[in-house]
């Protein structure tokens, strides 16, 4: 009886501990065991961000690629291996981290092919460990993936003798006495790779090795070395910029990738290309309002990347799809191709003009033999090389009517290495001015066209003080563009609506708001300086603004944790909103538990829960009114108290019952003893 009572007391004590300290149980990250290729596929598909442990060797006898995970995921391989048989391929996309002890056998044994992309990491530890073993008929294809080995006599990647192999954009790092980054027994070509060893050889090779723009430490003296420098592949992008329709989402813009050309000045060496995404520094760009802005693009490559890819400062054009816009010009052998942003199908008349004297005079391109104009663009023949031109389009009638922007273009291939003095076909290096959508007035031959100030009244509303990121005209100040007299604009107003975009305010007319609602049927996004608000489209439509009505969104940051939102329609301030999403850039203060954030309204004190993305450093919430809001932080100790208080109603009652049960057991035991004594 005594032992039974002690057991019951112990069991009740354990239950009490689980009631009072549930966070300790919930804190562990999800972990799963895996013993087959099918299980590994299913776990990555359904449980990204978890930790997966192999319990057996895996034979990848399928061509099915592993699913790309949405969160960094770790795979503990332990002492087990993944084998890729001949005639099969294992395709892996990161962010995935494979880690294991590989003293007895490699983590990956590749008799077929292994492809790793987008930040896949493979780490092997142990004496004589090998991360990847490539068999005689095996191959490894890499793009932004890394291999690490740690331990004496360890090897990052081992190649058996076989056909020549190429590795691209890989990092292989070996640590330990006698460690080797790559040990190759076949001809090898490395492109944009970073290979190092701090206790042995970065590269150990018995066959020829070619290092194409690579960083190898320590160096391999007998290798063929090619050095390159990078230029943007779209050579004229800093002149013509990028174009997006008004209302485009930042997420769509950020998906833009550009290609760099990696050139070698030595004759007979081919060029290579590298496609990369960018970090956009565009906080002041208003994607809802047409205009031209200057943004910086920083290529997104890891720190170990062995080639310097230059950052770009380019104009970004936010284009009203209802107005003609010249998107870009390209050199096509002995002619120039010009592309429209929007296809023009129902115009009554179209004329494209060119100027070779900075706008002093204009001529129709159709006067040049062979030149033509269609709904997509134009092709111009008969221009002289190494000469600068301006192009402009005039459209009469139809849904897209008016005067386009002025597009500058220098005919002739730019020198990819820069410099030159116009001798031998070189061009003098010069800083190309940026591009603006606004068109200054000038004279143009028949037919006369409408003044761009009448067609684009909103362009006048911007000043350099309001939008410091807005680009000044790309042609010199004395440039003359087509004048206009006889073509009537679509909607001629004596006093144009003052649309504007500043660092805190976006003001759009009712006509433009309807355009935004067509593009964004669910919500319209407004963004300012790390703040964003998504207002339901049905609510904005219910405001019923006239074409000349004005919607003003004022979204301004007060401090790192506070912001103010006001919405005004035709001068009338709006207080109540339907469910509206807001987000702000936020980095938790030291000692803060970001899982317990709230967004508090300064006037009413109402608090809304906040979700936080640690990856993007963004805090998001829902609001139902305008006003001043503050992000309330909680320290870790505060949340512990909050958590205890929150569980008191249930856990407290349960603990009382358990305590009462324990006391009852003790009383029963004591009475039993007294009864036995008597």
C-alpha positions in Angstrom: 0.0 0.0 0.0 2.8 2.4 0.8 4.5 1.8 -2.6 1.2 2.3 -4.4 0.6 5.6 -2.5 4.1 6.8 -3.3 3.6 6.0 -7.0 0.3 7.9 -7.1 1.9 10.9 -5.4 4.8 10.8 -7.9 2.4 10.6 -10.9 0.3 13.5 -9.6 3.5 15.6 -9.1 4.5 14.9 -12.7 1.1 16.0 -14.0 1.3 19.1 -11.9 4.6 20.0 -13.5 3.2 19.6 -17.0 0.3 21.9 -16.0 2.5 24.6 -14.6 5.2 24.4 -17.2 3.5 23.6 -20.6 5.8 26.0 -22.5 8.8 23.7 -21.8 6.9 20.9 -23.6 5.8 23.1 -26.5 9.1 24.7 -27.1 10.7 21.7 -28.8 10.8 22.1 -32.7 9.0 19.4 -34.6 11.3 16.4 -35.4 10.6 13.5 -37.7 12.4 10.2 -38.5 12.9 9.1 -42.1 14.1 5.8 -43.6 13.2 6.0 -47.3 13.2 8.3 -50.3 9.4 8.5 -50.2 9.3 9.5 -46.6 11.9 12.2 -47.2 9.9 13.6 -50.0 6.6 13.6 -48.0 8.3 15.2 -44.9 9.8 18.0 -46.9 6.5 18.6 -48.7 4.4 18.7 -45.5 6.8 19.8 -42.8 9.1 22.6 -44.0 11.2 24.1 -41.2 11.3 20.9 -39.2 14.3 18.7 -38.3 14.4 15.3 -40.1 16.6 12.5 -38.9 17.6 9.6 -41.1 17.2 6.1 -39.5 18.6 4.2 -42.5 20.4 4.6 -45.8 18.3 6.1 -48.6 18.6 4.9 -52.2 17.2 7.6 -54.5 16.1 5.4 -57.4 13.6 7.9 -58.8 13.7 11.0 -61.1 11.3 12.9 -58.8 13.0 16.1 -57.5 12.8 16.9 -53.8 10.1 19.6 -53.2 11.4 23.1 -52.5 10.9 24.1 -48.9 9.5 27.4 -47.8 11.6 27.6 -44.6 15.1 26.5 -43.7 15.0 22.7 -43.0 17.7 20.6 -41.4 18.3 16.9 -42.2 20.4 15.0 -39.7 22.0 12.2 -41.6 23.9 10.7 -38.6 26.0 7.8 -39.9 23.7 7.1 -42.9 24.2 8.0 -46.5 22.1 8.9 -49.5 22.9 6.9 -52.7 22.0 8.1 -56.2 22.3 5.1 -58.5 23.5 5.4 -62.1 20.8 6.6 -64.5 19.0 8.5 -61.8 19.2 12.2 -60.6 18.6 13.7 -57.2 17.5 17.4 -57.6 17.6 19.5 -54.4 16.6 23.1 -53.8 17.3 24.9 -50.6 17.2 26.2 -48.1 18.2 22.7 -46.9 21.0 21.7 -44.6 22.3 18.1 -44.7 24.6 17.3 -41.8 26.2 14.1 -40.6 29.3 12.2 -39.4 31.0 10.7 -42.4 34.0 8.9 -41.0 33.0 5.5 -42.4 31.4 6.5 -45.7 30.4 9.6 -47.6 27.2 11.4 -46.9 26.3 11.4 -50.6 27.4 8.6 -53.0 26.6 9.7 -56.5 26.8 7.2 -59.3 24.2 9.1 -61.3 23.8 12.9 -61.0 23.3 15.3 -58.0 21.9 18.8 -58.5 21.9 21.3 -55.7 20.5 24.8 -56.0 19.5 27.8 -54.0 21.5 27.6 -50.8 21.8 23.8 -50.2 24.4 23.1 -47.6 26.1 19.7 -47.0 28.2 19.4 -43.8 30.3 16.3 -42.9 32.3 15.9 -39.8 34.8 13.2 -38.6 38.3 11.8 -39.2 38.7 11.1 -42.9 35.1 12.3 -43.6 33.8 12.8 -47.1 30.8 14.9 -47.9 30.2 14.0 -51.6 31.7 11.0 -53.5 31.2 11.2 -57.3 31.5 7.8 -59.0 33.0 7.1 -62.4 29.8 7.9 -64.3 28.5 10.4 -61.8 28.2 14.2 -62.0 27.5 17.1 -59.6 25.7 20.2 -60.8 25.7 23.2 -58.4 24.3 26.7 -58.2 24.8 28.7 -55.0 25.3 25.6 -52.8 28.0 24.9 -50.2 30.0 21.9 -48.9 31.8 21.9 -45.6 34.0 19.2 -44.1 35.6 19.2 -40.7 38.2 16.8 -39.4 41.7 15.5 -40.1 42.2 14.1 -43.6 38.6 15.1 -44.5 37.5 15.7 -48.2 34.7 17.9 -49.4 34.1 16.4 -52.8 35.9 13.4 -54.3 35.8 12.7 -58.1 36.7 9.3 -59.4 38.3 9.1 -62.8 35.8 9.8 -65.6 34.6 12.3 -68.1 35.4 16.0 -67.7 33.1 17.7 -65.1 32.1 21.3 -64.6 31.1 22.8 -61.2 29.4 26.3 -61.2 28.8 28.7 -58.3 29.8 26.4 -55.5 31.6 26.8 -52.2 33.7 24.0 -50.8 35.4 24.6 -47.5 37.6 22.0 -45.7 38.9 22.3 -42.1 41.4 20.1 -40.4 44.9 18.7 -40.7 45.4 17.3 -44.2 41.9 18.3 -45.3 41.2 18.7 -49.0 38.4 20.8 -50.6 38.2 18.9 -53.9 40.1 15.7 -54.8 39.7 15.1 -58.5 40.9 12.3 -60.7 39.2 13.5 -63.9 39.5 16.8 -66.0 37.7 19.5 -64.1 36.4 23.0 -64.9 35.3 25.2 -62.0 33.3 28.3 -62.8 32.5 31.0 -60.2 33.6 28.7 -57.3 35.2 29.4 -54.0 37.4 26.5 -52.8 39.5 26.6 -49.6 41.3 24.5 -47.0 42.8 25.8 -43.8 44.9 22.7 -43.1 45.7 21.1 -46.4 45.0 21.5 -50.1 42.0 23.4 -51.6 42.4 21.4 -54.8 44.1 18.1 -55.3 44.1 17.0 -58.9 45.8 14.4 -61.0 44.1 15.7 -64.2 44.0 19.2 -65.8 41.9 21.8 -63.9 40.5 25.1 -65.4 39.6 27.8 -62.9 37.2 30.3 -64.5 36.8 33.3 -62.3 37.3 31.3 -59.1 38.9 31.9 -55.7 41.1 29.0 -54.6 42.9 29.2 -51.2 45.7 27.9 -51.2 46.1 28.3 -55.0 46.7 25.4 -57.4 49.9 26.4 -59.3 49.3 24.2 -62.4 45.7 25.2 -63.1 44.6 27.2 -66.1 43.2 30.5 -64.7 40.7 32.8 -66.4 39.9 36.2 -64.9 36.7 38.1 -65.8 34.8 41.3 -65.0 31.0 41.7 -64.9 28.8 44.1 -66.8 25.0 44.1 -67.0 23.8 42.1 -69.9 21.0 44.5 -70.8 23.6 47.1 -71.8 21.1 50.0 -72.1 19.1 49.3 -69.0 20.7 52.2 -67.2 19.6 54.4 -70.1 16.1 53.1 -70.7 15.3 51.6 -67.3 12.6 49.1 -66.3 8.8 49.6 -66.9 5.9 48.4 -64.8 2.2 49.1 -65.0 0.7 51.3 -62.3 -0.7 49.4 -59.4 1.9 46.6 -59.7 2.7 44.9 -56.4 6.2 45.2 -54.9 6.3 41.4 -54.7 6.0 41.2 -58.5 8.6 43.9 -59.0 11.1 42.1 -56.7 10.8 38.9 -58.8 12.7 40.8 -61.6 16.0 39.1 -62.3 18.7 40.4 -64.6 21.7 38.8 -66.3 25.3 39.8 -65.9 27.8 39.2 -68.7 31.2 38.0 -67.4 33.8 39.1 -69.9 37.5 38.2 -70.4 39.7 40.7 -72.2 41.8 37.8 -73.6 41.0 36.9 -77.2 39.3 33.6 -77.9 37.7 33.3 -74.5 33.9 33.0 -74.6 31.7 35.1 -72.3 29.5 33.5 -69.7 26.2 34.8 -68.2 24.9 34.8 -64.7 21.3 35.4 -63.8 20.6 36.9 -60.4 17.9 38.5 -58.3 18.3 41.8 -56.5 17.7 43.7 -53.3 15.6 46.7 -54.3 16.2 50.0 -52.5 13.0 51.6 -53.6 11.2 52.8 -50.4 10.1 56.1 -52.0 8.7 54.6 -55.2 4.9 54.9 -55.4 3.8 52.0 -57.6 0.3 53.3 -57.8 1.1 56.7 -59.4 2.6 57.0 -62.9 6.1 58.6 -63.1 9.7 57.8 -63.2 11.8 57.1 -60.1 15.5 56.3 -59.5 16.2 53.1 -57.6 19.2 51.1 -56.6 19.5 47.4 -57.3 22.0 45.3 -55.3 22.7 41.8 -56.7 21.8 39.0 -54.3 24.8 36.7 -54.2 26.4 35.2 -51.1 29.5 36.7 -49.5 31.8 34.0 -50.8 30.8 34.6 -54.5 34.1 35.1 -56.3 33.0 37.7 -58.9 32.2 41.3 -58.1 28.7 42.1 -59.6 28.2 45.9 -59.7 25.1 47.5 -58.2 22.9 49.4 -60.5 21.2 52.8 -60.3 18.4 52.7 -62.9 15.2 54.6 -63.7 12.0 52.7 -63.0 9.0 53.9 -65.0 5.5 53.4 -63.5 3.4 53.6 -66.6 -0.3 54.5 -67.1 -1.4 51.8 -69.6 -3.9 54.2 -71.1 -1.2 56.5 -72.5 1.4 55.7 -75.1 4.9 54.9 -73.7 8.1 54.0 -75.5 9.5 51.2 -73.4 12.9 50.5 -74.9 15.1 50.8 -77.9 17.4 48.0 -79.2 20.1 47.9 -81.9 19.2 45.3 -84.5 22.2 45.0 -86.9 21.8 48.1 -89.0 18.5 49.3 -87.6 16.9 50.3 -84.3 13.9 48.5 -82.8 11.6 50.5 -80.6 9.1 48.7 -78.3 5.8 50.1 -77.0 4.8 49.4 -73.4 1.1 48.8 -74.4 -0.1 47.4 -77.7 -1.9 50.1 -79.7 -4.6 48.5 -81.9 -7.4 51.1 -82.4 -5.6 54.4 -83.1 -6.9 56.5 -86.0 -3.4 57.7 -86.7 0.1 57.1 -85.4 3.4 58.9 -86.2 6.8 58.3 -84.7 9.4 61.1 -84.9 13.1 61.1 -84.4 15.5 64.0 -83.7 19.3 64.0 -84.3 19.9 67.5 -82.9 18.6 67.2 -79.3 15.1 68.1 -80.2 15.7 71.2 -82.3 14.0 69.6 -85.2 11.9 66.4 -85.6 11.3 64.1 -88.6 8.9 61.2 -89.3 10.7 57.9 -89.3 8.6 56.8 -92.3 10.7 59.2 -94.4 13.6 56.8 -93.9 13.5 54.0 -96.5 12.6 50.6 -95.0 11.4 52.0 -91.7 7.9 51.0 -90.5 5.5 51.4 -87.5 3.0 48.8 -86.2 0.9 48.2 -83.0 3.8 46.8 -81.1 6.6 49.2 -82.0 8.8 50.5 -84.8 11.9 49.6 -86.7 14.1 52.4 -88.0 16.7 52.1 -90.7 19.2 54.7 -92.1 20.5 56.1 -88.8 24.1 56.9 -88.4 26.3 55.0 -85.9 27.9 56.7 -82.9 25.2 59.3 -83.0 22.6 60.1 -80.3 18.9 60.2 -81.2 15.6 61.1 -79.5 12.3 59.3 -80.4 8.7 60.2 -79.6 5.3 58.8 -80.6 2.1 60.7 -81.3 -1.2 58.8 -81.3 -4.5 60.2 -82.5 -7.8 58.6 -81.6 -8.5 55.2 -80.0 -8.2 54.1 -76.4 -4.5 55.0 -76.1 -4.1 58.6 -77.3 -1.6 61.3 -76.8 2.1 62.0 -76.8 4.6 59.4 -75.5 7.7 60.0 -73.4 10.9 61.0 -75.2 13.2 58.1 -75.5 17.0 58.7 -76.0 19.1 56.2 -77.8 22.7 56.2 -79.0 23.2 54.1 -82.2 26.2 51.9 -82.0 27.4 49.1 -79.7 28.7 50.3 -76.3 32.2 49.3 -75.3 31.7 46.6 -72.6 35.1 47.5 -71.1 34.3 51.2 -70.9 36.5 54.1 -72.0 37.4 55.0 -75.6 38.0 58.2 -77.6 35.8 57.4 -80.6 38.8 56.0 -82.4 38.4 52.6 -83.9 34.7 52.5 -83.1 35.1 53.2 -79.3 32.7 55.5 -77.6 33.7 58.2 -75.2 32.7 57.1 -71.7 30.1 59.3 -70.3 27.5 59.3 -67.6 24.1 58.8 -69.2 21.4 61.1 -67.8 18.3 59.3 -66.4 14.9 59.2 -68.0 11.7 61.1 -67.2 8.2 60.4 -68.4 7.5 64.2 -68.7 7.9 65.7 -72.1 9.0 69.3 -72.6 7.4 71.4 -75.4 8.9 72.0 -78.8 8.0 72.2 -82.4 7.3 69.2 -84.6 6.4 68.9 -88.3 2.9 68.1 -89.4 0.7 66.6 -88.1 0.7 68.8 -85.0 0.2 67.0 -81.7 -1.2 67.9 -78.3 1.0 69.4 -75.5 2.2 66.7 -73.1 1.4 69.1 -70.3 -2.2 68.8 -71.3 -2.1 65.0 -71.8 -0.1 64.3 -68.6 -1.3 67.0 -66.2 -0.3 64.8 -63.2 3.4 65.1 -64.2 3.4 68.8 -63.3 2.4 68.1 -59.7 5.8 66.5 -58.7 8.6 68.6 -57.4 12.1 67.5 -56.3 11.3 68.5 -52.7 8.3 66.3 -52.7 9.9 63.2 -54.2 13.6 63.2 -53.9 13.8 59.9 -55.7 12.0 61.2 -58.8 14.3 61.4 -61.8 14.9 64.6 -63.6 14.5 64.6 -67.4 17.0 62.4 -69.1 17.9 64.8 -71.9 19.6 68.1 -71.4 17.5 71.0 -70.2 17.5 72.7 -73.5 16.1 69.6 -75.3 13.0 70.4 -77.3 10.3 67.7 -77.7 7.2 67.8 -80.0 4.8 70.6 -79.5 1.1 70.0 -79.9 -1.9 72.1 -81.0 -4.6 70.2 -82.8 -5.0 66.8 -81.2 -7.5 67.1 -78.4 -6.7 65.2 -75.3 -9.1 62.6 -73.9 -10.2 64.8 -71.0 -9.2 68.4 -71.1 -9.6 70.2 -67.8 -9.0 73.9 -67.0 -7.6 73.0 -63.6 -6.1 69.5 -63.4 -6.6 67.4 -60.2 -3.5 67.6 -58.0 -2.3 64.0 -57.8 0.9 63.7 -55.9 3.2 61.3 -54.2 5.5 62.4 -51.4 7.4 60.4 -48.7 4.1 60.1 -46.7 1.2 61.0 -49.0 -0.4 59.4 -52.0 -3.2 61.4 -53.6 -5.0 60.0 -56.6 -8.0 61.2 -58.6 -11.2 59.3 -58.8 -10.5 58.4 -62.4 -7.1 56.9 -61.4 -8.6 55.2 -58.4 -11.0 53.3 -60.8 -8.0 52.2 -62.8 -6.4 50.9 -59.6 -9.6 49.0 -58.7 -9.7 47.3 -62.1 -6.1 46.1 -61.6 -6.6 45.2 -57.9 -10.1 43.8 -57.4 -9.5 42.6 -53.8 -7.3 45.3 -52.1 -5.3 48.3 -53.1 -1.8 48.5 -51.5 -0.3 51.9 -50.4 3.3 51.9 -49.1 5.5 54.5 -47.5 8.9 54.2 -45.9 8.6 50.6 -44.6 4.9 51.0 -43.9 2.1 49.5 -46.0 -1.7 49.4 -45.8 -4.0 47.2 -47.8 -7.5 48.8 -48.1 -10.4 46.6 -49.4 -11.3 47.6 -53.0 -15.0 47.3 -52.3 -14.7 50.0 -49.7 -12.7 52.3 -51.9 -15.3 51.8 -54.7 -18.1 52.6 -52.3 -16.6 56.2 -51.9 -18.0 56.9 -55.4 -15.5 59.6 -56.2 -16.0 61.5 -59.4 -13.3 61.6 -62.0 -12.1 64.8 -60.5 -12.5 63.7 -56.9 -9.4 63.1 -54.8 -8.5 60.3 -52.5 -5.6 61.0 -50.1 -3.8 58.4 -48.1 -1.4 59.8 -45.5 0.8 57.1 -44.0 3.7 58.4 -41.9 6.1 56.9 -39.4 6.2 58.6 -36.0 9.0 56.5 -34.6 10.3 53.0 -34.8 7.2 51.6 -33.1 4.5 54.1 -34.1 2.8 55.3 -37.2 -0.2 57.4 -38.2 -2.8 56.6 -40.9 -5.4 59.1 -42.3 -7.7 58.6 -45.2 -9.5 61.6 -46.8 -12.0 61.4 -49.7 -12.9 64.8 -51.3 -11.7 66.6 -48.2 -13.8 64.5 -45.9 -11.7 62.6 -43.3 -12.7 58.9 -42.9 -12.4 57.4 -39.4 -14.0 53.9 -39.7 -12.5 51.3 -42.0 -13.4 47.7 -42.9 -10.9 45.1 -41.9 -7.6 46.5 -43.3 -4.2 44.9 -43.2 -1.2 47.0 -42.1 2.5 46.0 -42.0 5.6 47.8 -40.8 9.3 47.0 -40.8 10.3 45.9 -37.3 13.3 44.5 -35.5 12.6 43.2 -31.9 14.4 45.0 -29.1 16.8 43.0 -27.0 14.9 40.8 -24.5 11.6 41.1 -26.4 9.4 38.1 -27.1 8.1 38.9 -30.6 5.5 36.2 -30.4 3.4 38.4 -28.0 3.2 41.7 -29.9 0.1 43.8 -30.1 -0.9 46.9 -32.1 -2.6 49.5 -29.9 -4.8 52.4 -31.1 -3.7 55.6 -29.3 -7.3 57.0 -29.1 -9.4 54.0 -28.0 -6.7 51.8 -26.5 -8.0 48.9 -28.6 -5.3 46.2 -29.1 -5.0 43.9 -32.1 -2.8 40.8 -32.3 0.3 41.0 -34.4 2.0 38.4 -36.5 5.8 38.7 -37.0 7.9 37.4 -39.9 11.4 36.9 -38.6 12.7 36.2 -42.1 11.4 39.5 -43.6 11.5 41.6 -40.3 7.8 42.6 -40.9 5.1 43.0 -38.2 1.5 42.7 -39.6 -1.9 43.3 -38.0 -5.5 44.2 -38.8 -7.0 47.6 -38.1 -10.6 48.9 -38.3 -10.1 52.7 -37.9 -7.6 55.4 -38.8 -5.5 57.2 -36.3 -2.2 56.7 -34.5 -1.0 53.2 -33.7 1.8 51.9 -31.6 3.4 48.5 -31.6 3.6 47.2 -28.0 6.5 45.0 -27.1 6.6 42.5 -24.2 9.8 41.4 -22.5 10.3 37.7 -22.1 9.6 37.9 -18.4 6.3 39.8 -19.1 5.2 37.1 -21.5 6.0 34.4 -19.0 3.7 36.2 -16.5 1.1 36.7 -19.2 1.3 33.0 -20.2 0.9 31.9 -16.5 -2.1 34.2 -16.1 -3.6 33.0 -19.3 -3.5 29.4 -18.3 -4.8 30.0 -14.7 -8.5 29.5 -15.4 -8.0 26.0 -16.7 -4.6 24.9 -15.4 -5.4 26.4 -12.0 -8.6 24.5 -11.7 -6.9 21.3 -12.8 -4.0 21.8 -10.4 -6.5 22.3 -7.5 -8.2 19.0 -8.4 -4.9 17.2 -8.7 -3.8 18.7 -5.4 -7.0 17.6 -3.7 -6.6 14.1 -5.1 -3.1 14.0 -3.7 -4.3 15.1 -0.3 -7.1 12.6 -0.5 -4.7 9.8 -1.2 -2.5 10.8 1.7 -5.5 10.9 4.1 -6.6 7.5 2.9 -3.2 6.1 3.4 -3.0 7.6 6.9 -6.4 6.3 7.9 -5.5 2.8 6.6 -2.4 2.9 8.8 -4.4 4.0 11.9 -6.9 1.3 11.2 -4.2 -1.4 10.9 -2.6 -0.1 14.2 -5.9 -0.3 16.1 
